[in-house]
Amino acid sequence: MERERRPRVVVVGAGFGGLRVVKGLRDAPVDVVLVDRENYHLFQPLLYQVATAALNSSDIAYPVRGILRRIPNATFRFGTVVGADWTTGELELDDSSRLAFDQLVVAAGAVTATFGVAGAGEHAFPLKALEDALVLRSHLLATYEAVATAPSRLDGGWLTFVVVGGGATGVETAGAFSELAREVLAQDFPDLDPGRVRVVLVEMTDHVLAPFHPRLREHAAEELRQRGVELRLGESVARVTPEAVELGGGERIATRTVVWAAGVRPHPVAAALGLPLADGGRVEVAADLSVPGRPGVWAIGDIAATPAPDGGLLPQVAQVAMQGGKHVAGEIRRRLDGEAPRPFRYRDRGSMATIGRRAAVAELPLSLRFTGTLGWLMWLFLHLLYLVGFRNRLSVLVDWAWTYVTWNPASRLILRSLHPDRSRTAG
Ligand SMILES: Cc1cc2nc3c(=O)[nH]c(=O)nc-3n(C[C@H](O)[C@H](O)[C@H](O)COP(=O)(O)OP(=O)(O)OC[C@H]3O[C@@H](n4cnc5c(N)ncnc54)[C@H](O)[C@@H]3O)c2cc1C
């Protein structure tokens, strides 16, 4: 007897949101196809630790097929979605194949936004994909080697590292750069004067960590300063060149390393799919996270304009994506059972950022705020908890513990093929 065809749910993106949808549909009477252009789930919040050699790439990435082994009704499709045919209900992939869906969940995330700043796209380092982190790591280490070979390069700002954007990513990256330079590379390169290393954090507004309570912002800024990070608050970047960054006020900082942590924009696949877009380019969604005018289509996470209770939009953070994914899985189940839609309710579980060893800020519900060692331990614990897979948790814990005791992280490797622009370090 022929088996009855079950509804097919296609999920685009194996990030924080997409994975939650798939897990939430485990045991549901549907077949799930998870599509991603990468074959791994990436834990983006720890990308900067790969860039600064604190962690290995496999610590923060997990093969999707490994995750799906335990979810019998889900399969993986390795490919890039480039469009949709709404008349037939099919996605178009970059290899010209098609994928039919009954329900579609778009969870393709975001891409780096350079806001039209001249030279940023060409000369600044983004920090969004695993390759970005490996390219930056190779560049950082190769820059040190180049200065060790010809110390006169110090005068050209070769050991000046500029981070653009004072949000959590920028703060964490600047803090990690400073720690890497002072604690690790100072020992690796004893002939280089550590006093010549500069880490500069440029932020347009007057404070770092805008969404945090003012007391925590101040604390983070002070911690950064104590760790030798120069804060340029209230300054914007006007231009990035291969040898310098130029600030809005006219100052030129000679550097070969500008890290762009100033923001993201929705993934362009939102427009390619022809979905309705809200201001800013995120996919418009109704209160239940369904896409208006497209029955059976949902959008979650960074790519979606998820409404906030105050009338604005929820931030592009992992918790919004994960909770959105869980909600949509529940809604798909409810639709199958003929039940009425329910609105998505986001529960803010707080925010955290670490500045370095034994220094972090944590803002939790009920106005609970933590700093210092306690905040740092909470940050460590939560990041371990949210990593996918026991193996990754264990390997991150071992790497952190090893570096904590030795200041001798294992992944200080220059990968020549990922050393993008040799002119930056070879000239
Ligand atoms: C450096 C950095 C640090 C961060 N730190 C924090 C933090 O500390 N706390 C926090 O809450 N959030 C943090 N974030 C934000 C957080 O990572 C995102 O909010 C979260 O990943 C969004 O989840 P998502 O499921 O919407 O998208 P993602 O997790 O980005 O997943 C999107 C997936 O879609 C895939 N994809 C994209 N386009 C296509 C396509 N056309 N076809 C097929 N597949 C596609 C991608 O490969 C990816 O796997 C950070 C982000 C970055 C970049």
The ligand as a Tripos MOL2 file, in Angstrom:
@<TRIPOS>MOLECULE
LIG
   53    58     1     0     0
SMALL
NO_CHARGES

@<TRIPOS>ATOM
      1 C1         30.3550   38.0080   15.5440 C.3       1 LIG1
      2 C2         28.9490   37.8710   16.0680 C.ar      1 LIG1
      3 C3         28.7350   37.8470   17.4470 C.ar      1 LIG1
      4 C4         27.4410   37.7100   17.9530 C.ar      1 LIG1
      5 N1         27.2620   37.6770   19.3210 N.ar      1 LIG1
      6 C5         26.0270   37.4770   19.8200 C.ar      1 LIG1
      7 C6         25.8230   37.3510   21.2210 C.ar      1 LIG1
      8 O1         26.7760   37.4510   22.0110 O.2       1 LIG1
      9 N2         24.5620   37.1270   21.6720 N.ar      1 LIG1
     10 C7         23.4940   37.0180   20.8050 C.ar      1 LIG1
     11 O2         22.3750   36.7910   21.2370 O.2       1 LIG1
     12 N3         23.6540   37.1320   19.4800 N.ar      1 LIG1
     13 C8         24.8910   37.3540   18.9700 C.ar      1 LIG1
     14 N4         25.0690   37.4610   17.6150 N.ar      1 LIG1
     15 C9         23.8740   37.4230   16.7550 C.3       1 LIG1
     16 C10        23.4000   36.0140   16.5480 C.3       1 LIG1
     17 O3         24.4550   35.1930   16.1140 O.3       1 LIG1
     18 C11        22.2680   36.0460   15.5270 C.3       1 LIG1
     19 O4         21.2370   36.8480   16.0340 O.3       1 LIG1
     20 C12        21.7310   34.6600   15.2530 C.3       1 LIG1
     21 O5         22.7340   33.8570   14.6690 O.3       1 LIG1
     22 C13        20.5180   34.7250   14.3230 C.3       1 LIG1
     23 O6         20.0570   33.4470   14.0860 O.3       1 LIG1
     24 P1         19.3520   33.1010   12.6930 P.3       1 LIG1
     25 O7         18.8730   31.7030   12.8290 O.co2     1 LIG1
     26 O8         18.3850   34.1600   12.3400 O.co2     1 LIG1
     27 O9         20.5040   33.2020   11.6280 O.3       1 LIG1
     28 P2         21.9320   32.5060   11.5750 P.3       1 LIG1
     29 O10        22.2900   31.8900   12.8730 O.co2     1 LIG1
     30 O11        22.8490   33.5210   11.0050 O.co2     1 LIG1
     31 O12        21.7270   31.3290   10.5280 O.3       1 LIG1
     32 C14        21.4330   31.5800    9.1900 C.3       1 LIG1
     33 C15        21.7840   30.3490    8.3840 C.3       1 LIG1
     34 O13        21.2560   30.4960    7.0730 O.3       1 LIG1
     35 C16        22.2010   30.0190    6.1320 C.3       1 LIG1
     36 N5         21.9100   30.6770    4.8660 N.ar      1 LIG1
     37 C17        21.9760   31.9960    4.5900 C.ar      1 LIG1
     38 N6         21.6040   32.2250    3.3240 N.ar      1 LIG1
     39 C18        21.2920   31.0550    2.7850 C.ar      1 LIG1
     40 C19        20.8220   30.6660    1.4920 C.ar      1 LIG1
     41 N7         20.6000   31.5600    0.5270 N.pl3     1 LIG1
     42 N8         20.6140   29.3420    1.2580 N.ar      1 LIG1
     43 C20        20.8470   28.4270    2.2310 C.ar      1 LIG1
     44 N9         21.2790   28.7560    3.4670 N.ar      1 LIG1
     45 C21        21.4830   30.0520    3.7440 C.ar      1 LIG1
     46 C22        23.5390   30.3950    6.7470 C.3       1 LIG1
     47 O14        24.5820   29.5970    6.2260 O.3       1 LIG1
     48 C23        23.2800   30.1340    8.2320 C.3       1 LIG1
     49 O15        23.6280   28.8160    8.5990 O.3       1 LIG1
     50 C24        26.3500   37.6050   17.0740 C.ar      1 LIG1
     51 C25        26.5650   37.6170   15.6910 C.ar      1 LIG1
     52 C26        27.8520   37.7530   15.1990 C.ar      1 LIG1
     53 C27        28.0670   37.7570   13.7100 C.3       1 LIG1
@<TRIPOS>BOND
     1     1     2 1
     2     2     3 ar
     3     2    52 ar
     4     3     4 ar
     5     4     5 ar
     6     4    50 ar
     7     5     6 ar
     8     6     7 ar
     9     6    13 1
    10     7     8 2
    11     7     9 ar
    12     9    10 ar
    13    10    11 2
    14    10    12 ar
    15    12    13 ar
    16    13    14 ar
    17    14    15 1
    18    14    50 ar
    19    15    16 1
    20    16    17 1
    21    16    18 1
    22    18    19 1
    23    18    20 1
    24    20    21 1
    25    20    22 1
    26    22    23 1
    27    23    24 1
    28    24    25 2
    29    24    26 1
    30    24    27 1
    31    27    28 1
    32    28    29 2
    33    28    30 1
    34    28    31 1
    35    31    32 1
    36    32    33 1
    37    33    34 1
    38    33    48 1
    39    34    35 1
    40    35    36 1
    41    35    46 1
    42    36    37 ar
    43    36    45 ar
    44    37    38 ar
    45    38    39 ar
    46    39    40 ar
    47    39    45 ar
    48    40    41 1
    49    40    42 ar
    50    42    43 ar
    51    43    44 ar
    52    44    45 ar
    53    46    47 1
    54    46    48 1
    55    48    49 1
    56    50    51 ar
    57    51    52 ar
    58    52    53 1
@<TRIPOS>SUBSTRUCTURE
     1 LIG1         1 GROUP 0 **** ****
